[in-house]
Each structure stands twice: as structure tokens, then as C-alpha cells.
Amino acid sequence: MAGTVTKSMAGSTGNELRKPKVAATPQNIFDQELHATYKALGAEQEGLRFETFAKAMTGYLNLRQEGKLAAGKQLLTVIDFDLPSTEKRLWVLDLAKNEILFHTLVAHGHNSGENEANNFSNTDQSNMSSLGFYATGGEYEGKHGRSLKLEGLDEGFNTNAESRSVVMHGADYVSEAFIKQNGRLGRSLGCPALPMELKDQIIETVTGGTCLFLNKSNAGYSSRFLNQDAAIAALVPQAVNGVS
């Protein structure tokens, strides 16, 4: 039966095989652009889910539109806390070249959970990670050596990052060896801590006004930067002119 159907379909030239045309609305163009970028990056092969990528891109476009990111750097760093600490859940994306520059391990806050991060806070001394969008600041030498300041941009979710000293830094407990010995990564006081062998390269790459997004589904997180209408207007110029 299957062979018969295949032969019939292959020989058919009727209208029943023609796919319906999709209207070139701003929303459809936006969706197509996101999928095209996702594919060009090879993000699926590197374990970055499209749902997470789409949220990160929406915020990135809104932040660029509002002038909160450096104009000359098209970089987006994504951390997906839907994944456990034993998996590589940080990606640095070069959107100008459609390249994934880094894909590696990253730690979450001590009180956010054991292997999985489930609890988040913007409160000082909480020792939890904070969700949402950040703009990277400048480098400095701290107690963890070379570190990178982070500016939390989501009111109520991560805007106390600076006062909490939530920064990017390297840590010995972010390694495959630590996972092998303990069944999970070590945990920070809320910082997205990086592997020691990559922290210099990553910090040097993303410093100075690039976008960082920390994701967790179903954690009560919301953001004005996830306004897709504004992102559509930023990515699809025709949307502003009322294309439908």
C-alpha cells in the first residue's frame, strides 16, 4: 500500500500537492528570520532549543532598539537553566557571522538548587541566580581573578545584580572533573561561573555592552523585553509600514 501511494503521489501534478502560500505578514517574516538564523548557527545541533533561542533573540532585538547594547557588537550569550548543571548550557552566539563561539558548562547559585536550578531571586544574600536579560559591563580583577560586571535590566528579577556582586568569573568547580566526582557542578553565590580554561576567552569576547539572557521556563519570569511586536518592528522594517 505504501509503495502504491508513493508512486501515485510522485506522478501527480495536481493542485493537491501544492503547499498553500504563507502570507508575507511581519509576524511570518519575523518567524522565518528567526528560524533561518537558528539554522545558520547550527544551534539545534549544539543543544540550544528554538524556544529558548527565540526568547533570547526577542529580548536582544528589543534591547538593541532601545540602545542598551553596544552598537558595534552583535553578540548574544544564552544560559538555559532548563538544563541541569551536568550539561553544557551556555552558548555565545555571533549573530553577525552566524557562528557559535562557545558552548560550555556554567554554574548556578547555591540556593537555586542542586543539579538543577529551580529557585531564583533578586535579593541580596539569597545566593540564588537571577533570571532575565543583562548587559555586560567592564572587566575587573576581583577575588575570583578576571571578572566581568553585569547590569541586570529586568526590574524585579535581576536589577540588584551590581549590589549583589553578581558577575561572570571562573571557578574550579565548573569542570567535567567536578561533575565526575560529585554528580553535578559546584555552585556559586548567584554568579554565572565559567570553566577556568575558558573564562578569559569568554570574558574578553562578551565584555562591553553585549546581551546575556538567563532562561528558565515556568519560573514566573516575565519581561517587557519579550514584547514580540517591538522585536518584529526592529527586525522587519516593513512591519513599521504596515505590511500585511
N, C-alpha and C positions, 0 to 999 in steps of 0.2 A: 504493500500500500504506500509506504513512504517513497519508494522509488518511482511509483506511478505519479504521485503528486509532484515530486521534484521535476520530473520530465515535463509535466503539464505546465508547471509554473515557469520553467526555463523557456518554454516555447511560446509563452503568452506575450502578447504585445498590447493587451487591453488596458483600459484605464484603471482596472482594479489593482494593478501593481504600482501605480504612480503614487508616490508619497504626497500627502497634502502639503501645500506650501505654507510655511510659517510666516505670519505677518511680521514685517520688519519694525516692530514696536521698539521703543527704547529699552523696555524690560527684556525683550528677546535678544536684542543686540548685546545688552549687558551680560546676560546669561551665557551667550555664545563666546563673548570675550573672556569671561572667567574660565569657561571650560577649555578654551584654546590655550590660555596661559598655563592652566593646570597641566594640560597635556604636554605643552612645550617644555615645562620644567621637569617632567617625568616624576611629578610629585607622588602619584599613586604608587609607583614602584618603590619609592622611598618611604612609604608608610604614612604619608600625610593625607588624611581623609579630606574629600572635597568639601564636606560640610564645614569643617574647621577652617580650611583654606578660604572658603567663600566669606566667612565671618571676618577673618583677618584682613582680607582684601577690601571688604566693605569699609572697615574702620580705617585702613590705610588710605583709601581714596578720600574719605571724609577729612582725615587729618591733614592730608596734603592740600585739600581745598581750603581749609581754614588756616593754612600757613604755619602749622605746628611742627612740621618736619623740615629738615634741610632740603633746599631746592635741588641741590646737585647730587643727592644720593637716593637711588631707588632701591632701597633695601628693606626687607620685611623679615623680622625674626618671629617665629611662631613656636610657642610651647603648648603642648596639648596634654593637660593633666587628666584627660580621659584615659590615658595610657599609664600603666604602672611605672615605677622608677626603674625597673629592670629592663625597660625598653628605651630605645633612643627616641626621645620625644621633643627634641629641639631641632628646628630647621632654620637656617639663614638663607633667604631667597634673594637672589639678584634679579630684580624684575626688569632691569634694562637689558640683561643678557640672557634672561630665561635660564638661569643656572641655579642649582642648589649648591651653595658654597660650603655649608657644614650641615651634618646630620649626626647628632650625638646625644649623649646622656645629659640630664640636668636634674638637680635635686630640688625638692620642695621643702617647705617649712616643717620643723619638728612636730608641731602640734596640728599640722594639716592631715597627718595620717602616717601609717607605717609604710607599706609598699605603694599604696595608692593615696593620692591627695583628695580628701573629701570635705575638709573644713577650711574656710578661708576667712580672713579678717583684715581690716584696715586699721586695727587698733594697736597702739604701741604696747610692747611687751607680750603680744599674743603669740609670737613665734610661729605664726602661720603665713603662708603665701597669700598674696593679694591678686585677684583676677583683674583682667581688663587690659586696656591699651596704655602703653608708656611711650615716652620719647627718651631716647638715650641722651645722656649728658656728656660730661667730660671725664677723662681718666684721672686717677689719683693713686697715690701709694697709701694703702691702709694696713690694718692688722693682718689682712689676707694677701698683702702684696699688691700687685697691679689690679686695680678695680675700676669699675665703671658706674658712674652715678645714673640713676633712673628717675625720671619725672613721671609720677602717676597722673593720668589725665582723666580718669573716670571718678567723678565725685561720689563719695560714699563707698568706693570699692578699693582704690589704691592711692588716693591723693595724699596719704601720710607716708608715702614711701621714703621721702627725704628725711623726715623727722625720725623715722624708724630705722634709718640707715639700711634700707633695702637696696642692694646694689648687685651688680654682676661681679663675681670673683671666682677664683679657682679654689678647689678643695680636694684633698687627698681621698676623701670618702666618695668622690664621684668617679668610680672606676669599675671595670669589669672584675677586677680582683676583689674589691669590696663586696660586690654582688655575690661572687662565688663563695665568699666566706660567710656572708650574713643573710643571703637571700633577698637583699634589697640594697639600694643606695643608702649612704648616710644622709642625714637631714640637716638643714641649715636653720637659722633663726628667722627665716622668711625669704631669704635671698635665692634667686635662681643660680645656684652654684654650678660651676662648669668643671670638666676634667682638667687637671693641671697641664696636660700636654697640649691642650687646645685653647686654654683661656687667653693667652697673649694674642693669638691669631684672631680669635673671635672678637675680643675687645677692640683690637686695632681696626677690625673691619667695620664694626657696627657703631663705633663711637660717633658722637657729634650730630644728634638730631635725626636718628633713624627710628623706625617704628618697631615696637615689641608688643606682642599680643600673647597673654596668658589665658588659655581656654579651659573651661570645664563645663560640660553640659549639665543641665538640670541642677544648677547650684544657686539659683536665684539671681544670677548676674544679668543685668540689663545695661544698655548704654545708648546714649544719643548718637554715638559714632557708628552704631549698627543701623542707622537710618538709610535704607537702601535707595530711597528716592534721591537723596542728596548724592549718594555714591554714583547712581546712574547719571545724574547731571554732570558729575565730574569726569566720568569715563566716556560717556556718549554725548558729544556736543549737540547732536540732533535732538536730544531729549529736551534741551532748553528751548528749542524752536518748535516744540510741539509735534514732533513726528509721531504718527500713529499707524 
